[in-house]
Amino acid sequence: MQNLMMNSGIKRLRASLTCSAVFSLAIVSAAHAQATSIGTVEVEASKTTTVSKDAVGSQAAPGSAPALAPSQGNLEASEPGSIVSDKIINDVIAPSGNYLNVVQYTPGAFSTTPDGAGDSKGGWRGFIDGQYDVTYDGVPFGDANDPSHHTGAYFPTPFIGRVDVDRGPGKADSVGYAPFGGTLSMFSHDVTDKFGGSVEQSVGNFNTFNTAITVNSGILNPSGTKFLAQYSHQNTDGTLYLGRDNSTFGLFKIVQPLEDFTVTGFATYGQQYYNQVGAITAAQLAQFGKNFGSLNNNPAQDNFFGYNNSIKQTDLDYIDIKGHLNEFEIENKVYTYAYSYPSVQNNGTDLTCLLSACLGTKQFGGVPAASAIDGYIKVNNYRGYGDILDVSHKIDAGMFSGNWKTGIWLEHVDNHREQQYYDYSTNQSYSQLGLPANQAYKLNLDSHITEVQPFMQYEWHPMDKLTITPGVKYESFERLHQGPVNQTTLAPVNLDKTYTSVLPYMDVRYKFTPEFTGYVQASQGFLAPPVAAYYVTNFAANNVKPQTSNNYQAGGVYKTGNLTADADIYWLDIQNFSNSVTDPISHLTYYANLGNGTYKGIEGEATYKVLDGLSVYGSGSISSAKVQGGLSAPDAPNYTAAFGPIYDHGDFFGSILTKFTGEAYGSAGQTLVTGVTSSLNKVPAYNETDLALGYRTDFFKQFGPIGKTEIKLGVNNVFNNRNTIEIGGTPNSLTSNSNLTYQFQPQRTWYVSMKAEF
């Protein structure tokens, strides 16, 4: 019955996606029918334009505060948020960075990158990865087991044109699986009307090399066709011992005007190869130090890097059709994205051992050889298919005038995951050794998700300066979880569960002056349980409820050429807070609701222009994330702060920015042991200072097609701070840290990059 229901749901979704695709083609046909002649496209090489009051980065007036701000608010904001511009990404962020590195200076944000490159983890306000949405050009993506992300597997820094961080569930028209903690929105670079591009090469310590190439075709024909192509490659040994990371990405974006519509096609492809360095135990720390990442080069041990490596392959592709038909603005985006292992991922069973104890003495599933080097091979492949349709219409009705908008987001995801025990000493899987499935596999599962989110909202303008936006979104999240070996229980499983919610939204925004906007907002958030909630023998008895929130926020944004400033306060009531819990007796990990909580705080940031081309930036937050009757939520710093000067005038540019992250509890959060609060997993406050200095020149223009050239020197973690940044595991006593793991700030890294435009 469950399979019939799921198959019916999938068929309905596929039918809806087919209708959306047909609708998109109908729009294109209508545009073609209206386009009797397109004519010649005229391009003006240089034209003076009025800079928008909300322009940022390279689009803002050179040397102004909006041009130089590492992070700034939006004058059209209806909830707390920050923008990181293209200029900051180019001038401040290291070429090997990722999108969490890009937003690290925004209020309340925190991130950790223990290997200095590759994957990072982080969030804001105590919301961690999986509790907020991440989108690229409006397309939401994430893992199929929960909506978390692998920052090193998608979208390297050269592919990011801008990042917006919304620290709230967003309006009714926002899309994603986690309208709970907010949205991190990345945007690709614009496709320009003029031919041009750039080549950038950087080198750094730890054998780090980065290459980035960008080509803009310019307008190719009278119909206005143009495209953007990008390539990025990174290779590094990492700051941790044997922490190699090698990644290659490509991007292609083509734009075609069709009278009243514009069609954009987009595709990316990436492959990341890396060794799986990670957290270490207190005993490993004492023996090997902070640069140890749990791996070694001894093939006789579980920790051998050859038994702990992975290749990840990703892509994200869409076709977007946007324009107007009669009095309606229409946008329809059909997309797909995928994450897979081209070959199996290798994993040693026990990476917490010391030298002599690392010899293969583990015996899982009854393998007879006491000297077996045990591990497991892993498969995790998923692909999502989706469609986002938005239709809006301006209504001119006096004091009832406004902009009505409705639409729907549909997505279906198929995911297959396996983890099979493996004897690396004989290169045989446990299945090959003849063991039954429940002894040969840690898990063997299929998961299918069907998401439906229709919405409606109305931006009402009762007077020129006042906007009131009520809205509502309905969310339906269905997961079919089935397979011969469920994780943890090791038994067959066949579960089908649908979670639904109606999410109201309301904001009031008032533009006091052209430079100052204030807003208040109330909304509800929702987050369906991850696949870990299904790892139980009796699902009905352990039925985990979705996490929900009531959000109340207020703030303001002020922006001139000399000053950008924004501040906000928030109060969030969290219901059914959930997290992974480890039983101190059985040591089994399960996912559970742990009660209600309250997240609250105050945030702000400002950039002040001291002199033409010189600004000073500061941001900060004071926050509290309490759950389970007043215990601190996991990875929730009690404050953050960032400050420093930014300079760009004439041929020189540079910045010195320091980020402070307050104390927090590790991934398990604050815990009680025999009724007493344990501080063993408390992460002390830490800070890091990053330096970037650069020089630009037009000198080489006289020798040929090369345009502006740039050289940049960067140093991250200037003072080489090596503080603890994460503690994993749950304390099982008030004095023993034997079951905890640790990660530290990466060593000081430096790079030199050269970039030539053409």
C-alpha angles and dihedrals in degrees: 000000000000091000091050091051092047093047089050091050092049091049091051091049093047089049089051091049090048090051089049091052091048089048090052091052090048090055091051091048091051090050090050091049091054093045103086090162131356098194130197119323113228120209123194111209094212130007130167111239134182111258112233117241088237096046114128138193116351091000093059126081109287113259093013125127093251089053095051103034112120086209132002143170129253122245088218092054120138095177135024113291148136138221124216109198133218090250093058091047090053100038104034112023120079115250089240092055130113135212094279089054088051093058098039094110096051116109114280095003123135131176139173129207105175095179093048091241139032120043122020131185127207149109140174140270090014093302108130132199108298093036095076135044127252120200136178116206086344095307113124116218138170146129119310096226090058130342094266126128146223103222094193093055098059138045113353117215095268089061094055116090097174140346128214120193117200109192095203142052091278132223123313090268094060114109134209143092094266111051084161115087101019140266135282106205121195122192130200122234119275120260104239131217092229128068114250147105145161145250119214129185125182134180130190145163121294087048092288119170127174128184124185127178125184126185126184112191097202119214107329104188144003091276090064101247114168137160145195123215125186137181128190132180130178131182124178140155089219126228092268120076109275091358095144119170124182120175137170127189138179132193134190126183125176128186126199122182115214107185103271094009138059122208118204124189119194137181136170132182128188142174125192124190117189147150113247102241113168150147121338135211126248090254092052090048091054093049103037108019134227096307092065114104098187094266133103139178098248112112090198091069137069089238094063108132090227088065092048111054139106145193116211123193124194142173138177121191136172146167113214125192116189133170144085133294114193103313097340129095109215133188125175123179122187113190149164134196134182144189122193147150110243085201129013121286114241121223132178112223098228120026095165097079129112128228106289094026092057091074111111104275099130117110118194127173093008099293103174099214108092089195094055116134098225128204140126137249117225136207123188117167126163138163128189128202120194150159131208118196123185125180122180135177130189114228120205106199108135112252089000093059119128148116119287117203134181137163147131139246119211127182139166124190129191118198133180121188132180134174113182125180114247137192106219092187090067099020091236131132119228089249088059088050088059101251120148120255096260089056099036097050134055085195141344110185147153122206127188124189127195116188126187122180118170116177145180132193139165125211099207119197106193088167136008098265099034127080123180116187120189118178145159135207130192117209127197117180118182125182126187109198116187142147146119095266121037117200115262096001094056088207130117114273137196114172132157118188132170124196120194136183141170110224117197122198136191134173135172118202125185125187102211091181133351086266101044131058128177129193145178124198141187122187145145127242132206137192123179117219116269124241089269088076088069095058093098136103095227108035094179092055092046098040107159115210123222118264112248135181142196109216126201117178138163133179150132141234126211123186136174133144090271102040140029116186137161135168137176145176126214141189119190125185109206121203125195095006106199137196142153113278127197118212106229092214105041093026088219116144121223137168119244147162108257103187136268132311149178128239115192139157153124126257137183146160138186140181118200124194106228096175134352103294095007122095136164121220131201133171135171147165137195111199145169124200109182128173138161095039098320105327118136117259119240118279094000111144113208090223143004131195138176132181144158147115126285121198134189119157131134110335098337133078135168149143141206110200127176122197123199122197118192128224120290142165119256131252094300093051125219109334139191122229112195088340095307124108112249118217096187092104095043111127112212122225116276139179142203134198121209126194130198125177125177146174128204127194142173091206096114095054089088092063101055144293095343113112128184114354127201137194121193134185118199134183121187120198091013094188094045095236111185102189126151111270102174139021117193129198134041121279110243095188140017094250111026122082094177094119096045128096130206140211128189142200109279119250121268111289130193135187140182118208133187121198129186124190125206 
